[in-house]
Amino acid sequence: MATMVAKMTKDELKEMIGTIVEEKLIELIGYPEEELPIKKSLYSRLLQQKMSVAKGERGEVFDDVVKQLGLE
């Protein structure tokens, strides 16, 4: 069953975002217990994103997002 974000509590939204981030990190770098070095493809992707954010091409200021979501 689909859940509408507008109907979620702040805590439910935080939990959902945390779960999604954790799943994506595991997908990209594997399980932490494996203690593997960071993959070259992930390193390149993170470096590219860092440069894009520094140039103002992507991303939003974290504090602005927190305010927009009313999570202060």
Jmol script that loads the backbone (N, CA, C; Angstrom):
load data "model"
ATOM      1  N   MET A   1       0.852  -1.175   0.000  1.00  0.00           N
ATOM      2  CA  MET A   1       0.000   0.000   0.000  1.00  0.00           C
ATOM      3  C   MET A   1       0.899   1.240   0.000  1.00  0.00           C
ATOM      4  N   ALA A   2       0.571   2.203  -0.835  1.00  0.00           N
ATOM      5  CA  ALA A   2       1.335   3.442  -0.926  1.00  0.00           C
ATOM      6  C   ALA A   2       0.981   4.362   0.229  1.00  0.00           C
ATOM      7  N   THR A   3       1.991   5.078   0.720  1.00  0.00           N
ATOM      8  CA  THR A   3       1.789   6.030   1.806  1.00  0.00           C
ATOM      9  C   THR A   3       2.052   7.422   1.268  1.00  0.00           C
ATOM     10  N   MET A   4       1.129   8.333   1.526  1.00  0.00           N
ATOM     11  CA  MET A   4       1.316   9.713   1.088  1.00  0.00           C
ATOM     12  C   MET A   4       2.160  10.448   2.124  1.00  0.00           C
ATOM     13  N   VAL A   5       3.195  11.122   1.652  1.00  0.00           N
ATOM     14  CA  VAL A   5       4.081  11.864   2.541  1.00  0.00           C
ATOM     15  C   VAL A   5       3.300  12.911   3.325  1.00  0.00           C
ATOM     16  N   ALA A   6       2.316  13.525   2.690  1.00  0.00           N
ATOM     17  CA  ALA A   6       1.538  14.571   3.348  1.00  0.00           C
ATOM     18  C   ALA A   6       0.798  14.054   4.578  1.00  0.00           C
ATOM     19  N   LYS A   7       0.539  12.761   4.637  1.00  0.00           N
ATOM     20  CA  LYS A   7      -0.192  12.189   5.760  1.00  0.00           C
ATOM     21  C   LYS A   7       0.738  11.627   6.842  1.00  0.00           C
ATOM     22  N   MET A   8       2.038  11.728   6.624  1.00  0.00           N
ATOM     23  CA  MET A   8       3.001  11.181   7.580  1.00  0.00           C
ATOM     24  C   MET A   8       3.288  12.175   8.696  1.00  0.00           C
ATOM     25  N   THR A   9       3.624  11.626   9.851  1.00  0.00           N
ATOM     26  CA  THR A   9       4.107  12.490  10.941  1.00  0.00           C
ATOM     27  C   THR A   9       5.575  12.800  10.652  1.00  0.00           C
ATOM     28  N   LYS A  10       6.129  13.772  11.363  1.00  0.00           N
ATOM     29  CA  LYS A  10       7.536  14.112  11.181  1.00  0.00           C
ATOM     30  C   LYS A  10       8.419  12.907  11.484  1.00  0.00           C
ATOM     31  N   ASP A  11       8.100  12.191  12.547  1.00  0.00           N
ATOM     32  CA  ASP A  11       8.898  11.028  12.920  1.00  0.00           C
ATOM     33  C   ASP A  11       8.815   9.924  11.870  1.00  0.00           C
ATOM     34  N   GLU A  12       7.643   9.717  11.292  1.00  0.00           N
ATOM     35  CA  GLU A  12       7.492   8.711  10.238  1.00  0.00           C
ATOM     36  C   GLU A  12       8.319   9.099   9.008  1.00  0.00           C
ATOM     37  N   LEU A  13       8.311  10.389   8.657  1.00  0.00           N
ATOM     38  CA  LEU A  13       9.074  10.861   7.509  1.00  0.00           C
ATOM     39  C   LEU A  13      10.569  10.695   7.762  1.00  0.00           C
ATOM     40  N   LYS A  14      11.026  11.061   8.969  1.00  0.00           N
ATOM     41  CA  LYS A  14      12.436  10.904   9.308  1.00  0.00           C
ATOM     42  C   LYS A  14      12.854   9.442   9.216  1.00  0.00           C
ATOM     43  N   GLU A  15      12.025   8.549   9.719  1.00  0.00           N
ATOM     44  CA  GLU A  15      12.334   7.121   9.682  1.00  0.00           C
ATOM     45  C   GLU A  15      12.388   6.618   8.240  1.00  0.00           C
ATOM     46  N   MET A  16      11.440   7.063   7.412  1.00  0.00           N
ATOM     47  CA  MET A  16      11.416   6.637   6.024  1.00  0.00           C
ATOM     48  C   MET A  16      12.666   7.115   5.289  1.00  0.00           C
ATOM     49  N   ILE A  17      13.029   8.381   5.488  1.00  0.00           N
ATOM     50  CA  ILE A  17      14.220   8.930   4.831  1.00  0.00           C
ATOM     51  C   ILE A  17      15.460   8.180   5.296  1.00  0.00           C
ATOM     52  N   GLY A  18      15.558   7.911   6.596  1.00  0.00           N
ATOM     53  CA  GLY A  18      16.696   7.167   7.124  1.00  0.00           C
ATOM     54  C   GLY A  18      16.819   5.787   6.508  1.00  0.00           C
ATOM     55  N   THR A  19      15.696   5.115   6.365  1.00  0.00           N
ATOM     56  CA  THR A  19      15.685   3.776   5.770  1.00  0.00           C
ATOM     57  C   THR A  19      16.136   3.827   4.318  1.00  0.00           C
ATOM     58  N   ILE A  20      15.644   4.795   3.581  1.00  0.00           N
ATOM     59  CA  ILE A  20      15.997   4.934   2.170  1.00  0.00           C
ATOM     60  C   ILE A  20      17.484   5.229   2.013  1.00  0.00           C
ATOM     61  N   VAL A  21      18.008   6.124   2.842  1.00  0.00           N
ATOM     62  CA  VAL A  21      19.429   6.465   2.768  1.00  0.00           C
ATOM     63  C   VAL A  21      20.280   5.241   3.102  1.00  0.00           C
ATOM     64  N   GLU A  22      19.893   4.519   4.153  1.00  0.00           N
ATOM     65  CA  GLU A  22      20.634   3.319   4.545  1.00  0.00           C
ATOM     66  C   GLU A  22      20.634   2.281   3.415  1.00  0.00           C
ATOM     67  N   GLU A  23      19.479   2.058   2.805  1.00  0.00           N
ATOM     68  CA  GLU A  23      19.390   1.094   1.705  1.00  0.00           C
ATOM     69  C   GLU A  23      20.285   1.505   0.538  1.00  0.00           C
ATOM     70  N   LYS A  24      20.293   2.788   0.216  1.00  0.00           N
ATOM     71  CA  LYS A  24      21.107   3.270  -0.902  1.00  0.00           C
ATOM     72  C   LYS A  24      22.592   3.124  -0.592  1.00  0.00           C
ATOM     73  N   LEU A  25      22.990   3.430   0.648  1.00  0.00           N
ATOM     74  CA  LEU A  25      24.395   3.291   1.022  1.00  0.00           C
ATOM     75  C   LEU A  25      24.843   1.834   0.944  1.00  0.00           C
ATOM     76  N   ILE A  26      23.998   0.930   1.408  1.00  0.00           N
ATOM     77  CA  ILE A  26      24.333  -0.498   1.334  1.00  0.00           C
ATOM     78  C   ILE A  26      24.452  -0.932  -0.122  1.00  0.00           C
ATOM     79  N   GLU A  27      23.554  -0.414  -0.957  1.00  0.00           N
ATOM     80  CA  GLU A  27      23.611  -0.736  -2.395  1.00  0.00           C
ATOM     81  C   GLU A  27      24.927  -0.271  -3.010  1.00  0.00           C
ATOM     82  N   LEU A  28      25.378   0.926  -2.599  1.00  0.00           N
ATOM     83  CA  LEU A  28      26.562   1.513  -3.207  1.00  0.00           C
ATOM     84  C   LEU A  28      27.870   0.973  -2.646  1.00  0.00           C
ATOM     85  N   ILE A  29      27.932   0.770  -1.328  1.00  0.00           N
ATOM     86  CA  ILE A  29      29.220   0.401  -0.725  1.00  0.00           C
ATOM     87  C   ILE A  29      29.212  -0.947  -0.025  1.00  0.00           C
ATOM     88  N   GLY A  30      28.081  -1.589   0.089  1.00  0.00           N
ATOM     89  CA  GLY A  30      28.020  -2.897   0.723  1.00  0.00           C
ATOM     90  C   GLY A  30      27.759  -2.779   2.217  1.00  0.00           C
ATOM     91  N   TYR A  31      27.745  -3.911   2.868  1.00  0.00           N
ATOM     92  CA  TYR A  31      27.479  -3.949   4.301  1.00  0.00           C
ATOM     93  C   TYR A  31      28.711  -3.506   5.079  1.00  0.00           C
ATOM     94  N   PRO A  32      28.519  -2.723   6.150  1.00  0.00           N
ATOM     95  CA  PRO A  32      29.669  -2.216   6.911  1.00  0.00           C
ATOM     96  C   PRO A  32      30.532  -3.324   7.522  1.00  0.00           C
ATOM     97  N   GLU A  33      29.935  -4.468   7.845  1.00  0.00           N
ATOM     98  CA  GLU A  33      30.699  -5.548   8.458  1.00  0.00           C
ATOM     99  C   GLU A  33      31.786  -6.076   7.531  1.00  0.00           C
ATOM    100  N   GLU A  34      31.601  -5.898   6.254  1.00  0.00           N
ATOM    101  CA  GLU A  34      32.558  -6.428   5.287  1.00  0.00           C
ATOM    102  C   GLU A  34      33.870  -5.646   5.291  1.00  0.00           C
ATOM    103  N   GLU A  35      33.841  -4.427   5.808  1.00  0.00           N
ATOM    104  CA  GLU A  35      35.028  -3.565   5.899  1.00  0.00           C
ATOM    105  C   GLU A  35      35.801  -3.494   4.590  1.00  0.00           C
ATOM    106  N   LEU A  36      35.071  -3.324   3.495  1.00  0.00           N
ATOM    107  CA  LEU A  36      35.698  -3.210   2.189  1.00  0.00           C
ATOM    108  C   LEU A  36      36.067  -1.757   1.915  1.00  0.00           C
ATOM    109  N   PRO A  37      37.133  -1.544   1.167  1.00  0.00           N
ATOM    110  CA  PRO A  37      37.444  -0.161   0.786  1.00  0.00           C
ATOM    111  C   PRO A  37      36.354   0.369  -0.140  1.00  0.00           C
ATOM    112  N   ILE A  38      36.251   1.679  -0.210  1.00  0.00           N
ATOM    113  CA  ILE A  38      35.232   2.307  -1.041  1.00  0.00           C
ATOM    114  C   ILE A  38      35.507   1.965  -2.514  1.00  0.00           C
ATOM    115  N   LYS A  39      34.450   1.659  -3.233  1.00  0.00           N
ATOM    116  CA  LYS A  39      34.588   1.304  -4.650  1.00  0.00           C
ATOM    117  C   LYS A  39      35.002   2.535  -5.453  1.00  0.00           C
ATOM    118  N   LYS A  40      35.792   2.315  -6.492  1.00  0.00           N
ATOM    119  CA  LYS A  40      36.233   3.426  -7.346  1.00  0.00           C
ATOM    120  C   LYS A  40      35.040   4.161  -7.949  1.00  0.00           C
ATOM    121  N   SER A  41      34.024   3.398  -8.371  1.00  0.00           N
ATOM    122  CA  SER A  41      32.860   4.024  -9.001  1.00  0.00           C
ATOM    123  C   SER A  41      32.129   4.931  -8.010  1.00  0.00           C
ATOM    124  N   LEU A  42      32.034   4.513  -6.761  1.00  0.00           N
ATOM    125  CA  LEU A  42      31.381   5.340  -5.751  1.00  0.00           C
ATOM    126  C   LEU A  42      32.216   6.576  -5.453  1.00  0.00           C
ATOM    127  N   TYR A  43      33.524   6.394  -5.323  1.00  0.00           N
ATOM    128  CA  TYR A  43      34.401   7.529  -5.063  1.00  0.00           C
ATOM    129  C   TYR A  43      34.273   8.570  -6.165  1.00  0.00           C
ATOM    130  N   SER A  44      34.284   8.108  -7.410  1.00  0.00           N
ATOM    131  CA  SER A  44      34.153   9.031  -8.548  1.00  0.00           C
ATOM    132  C   SER A  44      32.816   9.755  -8.519  1.00  0.00           C
ATOM    133  N   ARG A  45      31.759   9.014  -8.208  1.00  0.00           N
ATOM    134  CA  ARG A  45      30.420   9.609  -8.158  1.00  0.00           C
ATOM    135  C   ARG A  45      30.323  10.656  -7.050  1.00  0.00           C
ATOM    136  N   LEU A  46      30.859  10.342  -5.873  1.00  0.00           N
ATOM    137  CA  LEU A  46      30.824  11.300  -4.765  1.00  0.00           C
ATOM    138  C   LEU A  46      31.642  12.546  -5.085  1.00  0.00           C
ATOM    139  N   LEU A  47      32.797  12.359  -5.704  1.00  0.00           N
ATOM    140  CA  LEU A  47      33.641  13.494  -6.085  1.00  0.00           C
ATOM    141  C   LEU A  47      32.925  14.380  -7.099  1.00  0.00           C
ATOM    142  N   GLN A  48      32.278  13.760  -8.073  1.00  0.00           N
ATOM    143  CA  GLN A  48      31.518  14.498  -9.089  1.00  0.00           C
ATOM    144  C   GLN A  48      30.390  15.306  -8.433  1.00  0.00           C
ATOM    145  N   GLN A  49      29.667  14.673  -7.504  1.00  0.00           N
ATOM    146  CA  GLN A  49      28.577  15.358  -6.818  1.00  0.00           C
ATOM    147  C   GLN A  49      29.103  16.514  -5.969  1.00  0.00           C
ATOM    148  N   LYS A  50      30.224  16.297  -5.312  1.00  0.00           N
ATOM    149  CA  LYS A  50      30.818  17.351  -4.482  1.00  0.00           C
ATOM    150  C   LYS A  50      31.166  18.568  -5.339  1.00  0.00           C
ATOM    151  N   MET A  51      31.749  18.326  -6.513  1.00  0.00           N
ATOM    152  CA  MET A  51      32.106  19.424  -7.411  1.00  0.00           C
ATOM    153  C   MET A  51      30.859  20.130  -7.939  1.00  0.00           C
ATOM    154  N   SER A  52      29.821  19.361  -8.251  1.00  0.00           N
ATOM    155  CA  SER A  52      28.574  19.950  -8.746  1.00  0.00           C
ATOM    156  C   SER A  52      27.927  20.837  -7.688  1.00  0.00           C
ATOM    157  N   VAL A  53      27.931  20.373  -6.456  1.00  0.00           N
ATOM    158  CA  VAL A  53      27.361  21.159  -5.359  1.00  0.00           C
ATOM    159  C   VAL A  53      28.179  22.425  -5.147  1.00  0.00           C
ATOM    160  N   ALA A  54      29.502  22.297  -5.180  1.00  0.00           N
ATOM    161  CA  ALA A  54      30.371  23.458  -4.991  1.00  0.00           C
ATOM    162  C   ALA A  54      30.140  24.521  -6.066  1.00  0.00           C
ATOM    163  N   LYS A  55      29.793  24.073  -7.269  1.00  0.00           N
ATOM    164  CA  LYS A  55      29.523  25.001  -8.374  1.00  0.00           C
ATOM    165  C   LYS A  55      28.093  25.538  -8.329  1.00  0.00           C
ATOM    166  N   GLY A  56      27.283  25.020  -7.400  1.00  0.00           N
ATOM    167  CA  GLY A  56      25.900  25.454  -7.306  1.00  0.00           C
ATOM    168  C   GLY A  56      24.988  24.790  -8.318  1.00  0.00           C
ATOM    169  N   GLU A  57      25.452  23.711  -8.928  1.00  0.00           N
ATOM    170  CA  GLU A  57      24.671  23.034  -9.958  1.00  0.00           C
ATOM    171  C   GLU A  57      23.627  22.076  -9.393  1.00  0.00           C
ATOM    172  N   ARG A  58      23.807  21.651  -8.165  1.00  0.00           N
ATOM    173  CA  ARG A  58      22.838  20.731  -7.564  1.00  0.00           C
ATOM    174  C   ARG A  58      22.900  20.872  -6.052  1.00  0.00           C
ATOM    175  N   GLY A  59      21.850  20.375  -5.431  1.00  0.00           N
ATOM    176  CA  GLY A  59      21.806  20.377  -3.976  1.00  0.00           C
ATOM    177  C   GLY A  59      21.115  21.605  -3.419  1.00  0.00           C
ATOM    178  N   GLU A  60      20.699  21.465  -2.181  1.00  0.00           N
ATOM    179  CA  GLU A  60      20.088  22.561  -1.449  1.00  0.00           C
ATOM    180  C   GLU A  60      20.740  22.637  -0.081  1.00  0.00           C
ATOM    181  N   VAL A  61      20.718  23.804   0.502  1.00  0.00           N
ATOM    182  CA  VAL A  61      21.281  23.982   1.827  1.00  0.00           C
ATOM    183  C   VAL A  61      20.457  23.162   2.819  1.00  0.00           C
ATOM    184  N   PHE A  62      21.137  22.336   3.620  1.00  0.00           N
ATOM    185  CA  PHE A  62      20.456  21.437   4.545  1.00  0.00           C
ATOM    186  C   PHE A  62      19.500  22.185   5.462  1.00  0.00           C
ATOM    187  N   ASP A  63      19.939  23.299   6.027  1.00  0.00           N
ATOM    188  CA  ASP A  63      19.081  24.074   6.939  1.00  0.00           C
ATOM    189  C   ASP A  63      17.816  24.565   6.248  1.00  0.00           C
ATOM    190  N   ASP A  64      17.912  24.903   4.967  1.00  0.00           N
ATOM    191  CA  ASP A  64      16.732  25.335   4.213  1.00  0.00           C
ATOM    192  C   ASP A  64      15.736  24.189   4.046  1.00  0.00           C
ATOM    193  N   VAL A  65      16.256  23.004   3.768  1.00  0.00           N
ATOM    194  CA  VAL A  65      15.385  21.836   3.606  1.00  0.00           C
ATOM    195  C   VAL A  65      14.695  21.507   4.925  1.00  0.00           C
ATOM    196  N   VAL A  66      15.433  21.570   6.018  1.00  0.00           N
ATOM    197  CA  VAL A  66      14.853  21.307   7.339  1.00  0.00           C
ATOM    198  C   VAL A  66      13.722  22.275   7.619  1.00  0.00           C
ATOM    199  N   LYS A  67      13.926  23.542   7.314  1.00  0.00           N
ATOM    200  CA  LYS A  67      12.874  24.544   7.523  1.00  0.00           C
ATOM    201  C   LYS A  67      11.666  24.283   6.630  1.00  0.00           C
ATOM    202  N   GLN A  68      11.919  23.956   5.357  1.00  0.00           N
ATOM    203  CA  GLN A  68      10.832  23.689   4.415  1.00  0.00           C
ATOM    204  C   GLN A  68       9.971  22.522   4.883  1.00  0.00           C
ATOM    205  N   LEU A  69      10.607  21.523   5.471  1.00  0.00           N
ATOM    206  CA  LEU A  69       9.888  20.347   5.926  1.00  0.00           C
ATOM    207  C   LEU A  69       9.324  20.513   7.344  1.00  0.00           C
ATOM    208  N   GLY A  70       9.642  21.647   7.973  1.00  0.00           N
ATOM    209  CA  GLY A  70       9.158  21.892   9.328  1.00  0.00           C
ATOM    210  C   GLY A  70       9.758  20.945  10.352  1.00  0.00           C
ATOM    211  N   LEU A  71      11.023  20.569  10.145  1.00  0.00           N
ATOM    212  CA  LEU A  71      11.676  19.599  11.030  1.00  0.00           C
ATOM    213  C   LEU A  71      12.597  20.252  12.062  1.00  0.00           C
ATOM    214  N   GLU A  72      12.436  21.525  12.275  1.00  0.00           N
ATOM    215  CA  GLU A  72      13.314  22.243  13.200  1.00  0.00           C
ATOM    216  C   GLU A  72      13.101  21.785  14.620  1.00  0.00           C
TER     217      GLU A  72
END
end "model"
wireframe off; spacefill off
backbone 0.3
color backbone group
